Amino acid sequence: MGDAPLGKEFVFKMPNGTVVGRAKNLSEVCNLIKTAPLEAVLFHANGKHFAPWLDFLGEKGAAGNIRGLVFNSRTVRVALLRALRS
């Protein structure tokens, strides 16, 4: 697992654009999925923002695991974490 170059981190944002965290690798994304506000996690999950960034990092398996998943507020964290750890 590699780290994103400086300036290419995944920036967790609220739907209004407020930054709530940054992740430079898959492990940090998983930690933010657990701790970031639910609205931010849903914003990125439903916007399909995770897979392109994971592809950029070379995390093709993790990116493929989350493509096509459907999320809701009750399942988003568990579904993402399961897919990313597979």
N, CA, C and O of each residue as an XYZ file, in Angstrom:
344
protein
N       0.866     -1.185      0.000
C       0.000      0.000      0.000
C       0.900      1.232      0.000
O       1.757      1.393      0.869
N       0.692      2.087     -0.980
C       1.495      3.289     -1.081
C       0.772      4.509     -0.569
O      -0.446      4.511     -0.391
N       1.545      5.538     -0.339
C       0.984      6.822      0.080
C       0.802      7.719     -1.133
O       1.586      7.673     -2.082
N      -0.227      8.522     -1.089
C      -0.456      9.511     -2.139
C       0.623     10.584     -2.047
O       1.070     10.922     -0.951
N       1.041     11.118     -3.182
C       1.996     12.224     -3.152
C       1.377     13.436     -2.453
O       0.156     13.587     -2.412
N       2.217     14.275     -1.921
C       1.760     15.489     -1.263
C       0.858     16.281     -2.209
O       1.214     16.531     -3.361
N      -0.299     16.665     -1.714
C      -1.254     17.408     -2.517
C      -2.261     16.535     -3.243
O      -3.197     17.046     -3.858
N      -2.078     15.221     -3.176
C      -2.994     14.285     -3.850
C      -3.724     13.406     -2.840
O      -4.276     12.367     -3.203
N      -3.728     13.819     -1.576
C      -4.429     13.075     -0.547
C      -5.930     13.081     -0.841
O      -6.433     13.939     -1.565
N      -6.638     12.097     -0.258
C      -8.101     12.107     -0.351
C      -8.594     13.085      0.698
O      -8.288     12.936      1.881
N      -9.351     14.080      0.275
C      -9.850     15.104      1.184
C     -11.315     14.808      1.489
O     -12.177     14.903      0.616
N     -11.579     14.451      2.736
C     -12.950     14.204      3.180
C     -13.619     15.547      3.402
O     -13.134     16.386      4.160
N     -14.740     15.732      2.727
C     -15.483     16.983      2.836
C     -16.941     16.708      3.150
O     -17.488     15.651      2.835
N     -17.537     17.684      3.772
C     -18.985     17.681      3.950
C     -19.599     18.117      2.617
O     -18.900     18.683      1.776
N     -20.879     17.864      2.414
C     -21.508     18.310      1.164
C     -21.368     19.811      0.899
O     -21.409     20.241     -0.253
N     -21.204     20.609      1.956
C     -21.051     22.059      1.777
C     -19.607     22.468      1.503
O     -19.324     23.656      1.348
N     -18.682     21.497      1.439
C     -17.288     21.782      1.132
C     -16.363     21.884      2.322
O     -15.150     21.993      2.143
N     -16.895     21.852      3.532
C     -16.065     21.914      4.735
C     -15.195     20.665      4.825
O     -15.705     19.546      4.781
N     -13.892     20.854      4.949
C     -12.958     19.737      5.050
C     -12.999     19.167      6.467
O     -12.892     19.899      7.450
N     -13.156     17.838      6.549
C     -13.213     17.182      7.854
C     -12.087     16.171      8.058
O     -11.982     15.566      9.125
N     -11.246     15.986      7.042
C     -10.119     15.079      7.187
C      -9.399     14.860      5.878
O      -9.912     15.178      4.806
N      -8.184     14.303      5.980
C      -7.379     13.979      4.810
C      -6.761     12.601      5.021
O      -6.409     12.223      6.139
N      -6.638     11.861      3.921
C      -6.039     10.527      3.994
C      -5.019     10.397      2.874
O      -5.258     10.823      1.744
N      -3.877      9.800      3.204
C      -2.847      9.631      2.190
C      -2.698      8.175      1.737
O      -1.928      7.882      0.822
N      -3.445      7.257      2.387
C      -3.363      5.854      1.989
C      -4.648      5.122      2.380
O      -5.537      5.699      3.007
N      -4.732      3.863      2.008
C      -5.937      3.071      2.246
C      -6.256      2.953      3.733
O      -7.422      3.034      4.121
N      -5.254      2.765      4.556
C      -5.461      2.652      5.998
C      -6.085      3.927      6.567
O      -7.011      3.860      7.375
N      -5.586      5.069      6.152
C      -6.130      6.341      6.641
C      -7.550      6.580      6.121
O      -8.374      7.159      6.830
N      -7.847      6.141      4.891
C      -9.215      6.256      4.379
C     -10.149      5.424      5.254
O     -11.235      5.879      5.615
N      -9.728      4.208      5.594
C     -10.556      3.350      6.450
C     -10.800      4.011      7.812
O     -11.916      3.971      8.328
N      -9.772      4.611      8.386
C      -9.941      5.285      9.675
C     -10.917      6.450      9.561
O     -11.731      6.666     10.459
N     -10.844      7.192      8.477
C     -11.777      8.317      8.302
C     -13.191      7.844      8.016
O     -14.152      8.495      8.424
N     -13.336      6.728      7.325
C     -14.678      6.179      7.108
C     -15.322      5.874      8.459
O     -16.529      6.050      8.630
N     -14.521      5.419      9.407
C     -15.031      5.106     10.747
C     -15.362      6.354     11.556
O     -16.304      6.341     12.348
N     -14.601      7.434     11.368
C     -14.697      8.568     12.296
C     -15.272      9.854     11.711
O     -15.737     10.713     12.460
N     -15.250      9.999     10.414
C     -15.761     11.233      9.801
C     -17.277     11.312      9.972
O     -17.933     10.285     10.144
N     -17.830     12.504      9.927
C     -19.286     12.628      9.999
C     -19.950     11.791      8.900
O     -19.453     11.713      7.777
N     -21.060     11.181      9.238
C     -21.783     10.332      8.303
C     -22.093     11.053      7.003
O     -22.016     10.455      5.929
N     -22.440     12.322      7.085
C     -22.765     13.087      5.878
C     -21.588     13.132      4.910
O     -21.781     13.070      3.696
N     -20.375     13.238      5.438
C     -19.182     13.274      4.588
C     -18.945     11.911      3.936
O     -18.625     11.833      2.750
N     -19.101     10.853      4.704
C     -18.895      9.509      4.154
C     -19.915      9.238      3.052
O     -19.557      8.739      1.985
N     -21.175      9.562      3.303
C     -22.218      9.376      2.290
C     -21.962     10.233      1.056
O     -22.171      9.779     -0.069
N     -21.516     11.456      1.258
C     -21.223     12.369      0.145
C     -20.221     11.736     -0.806
O     -20.419     11.746     -2.021
N     -19.155     11.191     -0.261
C     -18.114     10.600     -1.097
C     -18.519      9.235     -1.642
O     -18.209      8.910     -2.789
N     -19.205      8.438     -0.835
C     -19.629      7.112     -1.299
C     -20.642      7.229     -2.429
O     -20.485      6.590     -3.469
N     -21.659      8.025     -2.240
C     -22.691      8.176     -3.266
C     -22.189      8.948     -4.479
O     -22.714      8.783     -5.580
N     -21.177      9.790     -4.286
C     -20.576     10.521     -5.395
C     -19.538      9.700     -6.153
O     -18.964     10.169     -7.135
N     -19.297      8.453     -5.684
C     -18.325      7.555     -6.335
C     -16.925      8.161     -6.369
O     -16.208      8.029     -7.361
N     -16.545      8.822     -5.288
C     -15.246      9.500     -5.222
C     -14.096      8.584     -4.802
O     -12.938      8.866     -5.112
N     -14.404      7.494     -4.103
C     -13.339      6.651     -3.558
C     -12.588      5.852     -4.623
O     -11.358      5.835     -4.624
N     -13.307      5.195     -5.523
C     -12.675      4.283     -6.485
C     -11.632      4.967     -7.373
O     -10.545      4.415     -7.539
N     -11.908      6.145     -7.955
C     -10.870      6.767     -8.785
C      -9.592      7.085     -8.003
O      -8.486      6.930     -8.520
N      -9.754      7.525     -6.769
C      -8.574      7.844     -5.959
C      -7.796      6.572     -5.624
O      -6.565      6.561     -5.668
N      -8.514      5.510     -5.291
C      -7.848      4.242     -5.002
C      -7.135      3.712     -6.244
O      -6.031      3.178     -6.137
N      -7.744      3.851     -7.414
C      -7.070      3.477     -8.660
C      -5.783      4.270     -8.835
O      -4.750      3.709     -9.200
N      -5.842      5.567     -8.577
C      -4.678      6.440     -8.675
C      -3.542      5.941     -7.779
O      -2.371      6.011     -8.154
N      -3.896      5.435     -6.590
C      -2.889      4.913     -5.658
C      -2.355      3.547     -6.066
O      -1.358      3.074     -5.520
N      -3.021      2.918     -7.027
C      -2.621      1.566     -7.404
C      -3.358      0.498     -6.625
O      -3.011     -0.681     -6.706
N      -4.365      0.894     -5.877
C      -5.171     -0.038     -5.080
C      -6.336     -0.534     -5.936
O      -7.501     -0.282     -5.625
N      -6.004     -1.243     -7.021
C      -7.008     -1.675     -7.995
C      -8.036     -2.621     -7.385
O      -9.224     -2.520     -7.690
N      -7.598     -3.532     -6.536
C      -8.526     -4.482     -5.909
C      -9.541     -3.779     -5.036
O     -10.735     -4.070     -5.109
N      -9.078     -2.854     -4.208
C      -9.981     -2.109     -3.322
C     -10.943     -1.253     -4.146
O     -12.131     -1.166     -3.834
N     -10.425     -0.627     -5.193
C     -11.282      0.205     -6.040
C     -12.363     -0.640     -6.697
O     -13.528     -0.243     -6.740
N     -11.984     -1.791     -7.201
C     -12.951     -2.677     -7.841
C     -14.005     -3.184     -6.885
O     -15.163     -3.369     -7.262
N     -13.602     -3.410     -5.639
C     -14.544     -3.920     -4.638
C     -15.668     -2.935     -4.322
O     -16.772     -3.354     -3.976
N     -15.404     -1.640     -4.435
C     -16.451     -0.679     -4.061
C     -17.246     -0.154     -5.248
O     -18.289      0.477     -5.073
N     -16.758     -0.412     -6.445
C     -17.516      0.031     -7.634
C     -18.840     -0.711     -7.681
O     -18.892     -1.924     -7.480
N     -19.888      0.011     -7.943
C     -21.196     -0.610     -8.095
C     -21.955     -0.846     -6.800
O     -23.127     -1.224     -6.834
N     -21.307     -0.630     -5.655
C     -22.032     -0.791     -4.388
C     -23.048      0.341     -4.238
O     -22.820      1.465     -4.686
N     -24.157      0.024     -3.607
C     -25.183      1.022     -3.310
C     -25.166      1.244     -1.808
O     -25.109      0.291     -1.031
N     -25.216      2.505     -1.404
C     -25.070      2.845      0.011
C     -26.300      3.565      0.540
O     -27.026      4.231     -0.198
N     -26.507      3.410      1.836
C     -27.480      4.233      2.546
C     -26.889      4.558      3.905
O     -25.831      4.042      4.264
N     -27.556      5.398      4.651
C     -26.991      5.880      5.917
C     -26.807      4.777      6.952
O     -26.007      4.933      7.875
N     -27.516      3.686      6.821
C     -27.393      2.605      7.806
C     -26.260      1.646      7.470
O     -25.716      0.996      8.362
N     -25.900      1.550      6.200
C     -24.942      0.523      5.796
C     -23.621      1.045      5.247
O     -22.692      0.263      5.042
N     -23.519      2.335      5.009
C     -22.378      2.849      4.261
C     -21.032      2.537      4.905
O     -20.116      2.098      4.209
N     -20.886      2.744      6.186
C     -19.578      2.521      6.818
C     -19.177      1.040      6.761
O     -18.056      0.707      6.374
N     -20.099      0.162      7.150
C     -19.797     -1.263      7.172
C     -19.526     -1.775      5.758
O     -18.575     -2.527      5.542
N     -20.356     -1.371      4.799
C     -20.178     -1.834      3.416
C     -18.835     -1.389      2.853
O     -18.132     -2.181      2.225
N     -18.479     -0.143      3.070
C     -17.195      0.356      2.574
C     -16.025     -0.372      3.234
O     -15.103     -0.814      2.548
N     -16.058     -0.496      4.535
C     -14.940     -1.129      5.241
C     -14.788     -2.590      4.840
O     -13.666     -3.065      4.661
N     -15.891     -3.307      4.698
C     -15.808     -4.698      4.251
C     -15.203     -4.794      2.849
O     -14.336     -5.629      2.590
N     -15.667     -3.939      1.965
C     -15.173     -3.967      0.588
C     -13.693     -3.595      0.516
O     -12.943     -4.185     -0.261
N     -13.280     -2.640      1.306
C     -11.892     -2.184      1.262
C     -10.934     -3.179      1.914
O      -9.746     -3.194      1.590
N     -11.426     -3.992      2.810
C     -10.567     -4.960      3.496
C     -10.535     -6.309      2.802
O      -9.753     -7.182      3.177
N     -11.385     -6.487      1.786
C     -11.454     -7.781      1.070
C     -10.235     -7.998      0.205
O     -10.127     -9.026     -0.463
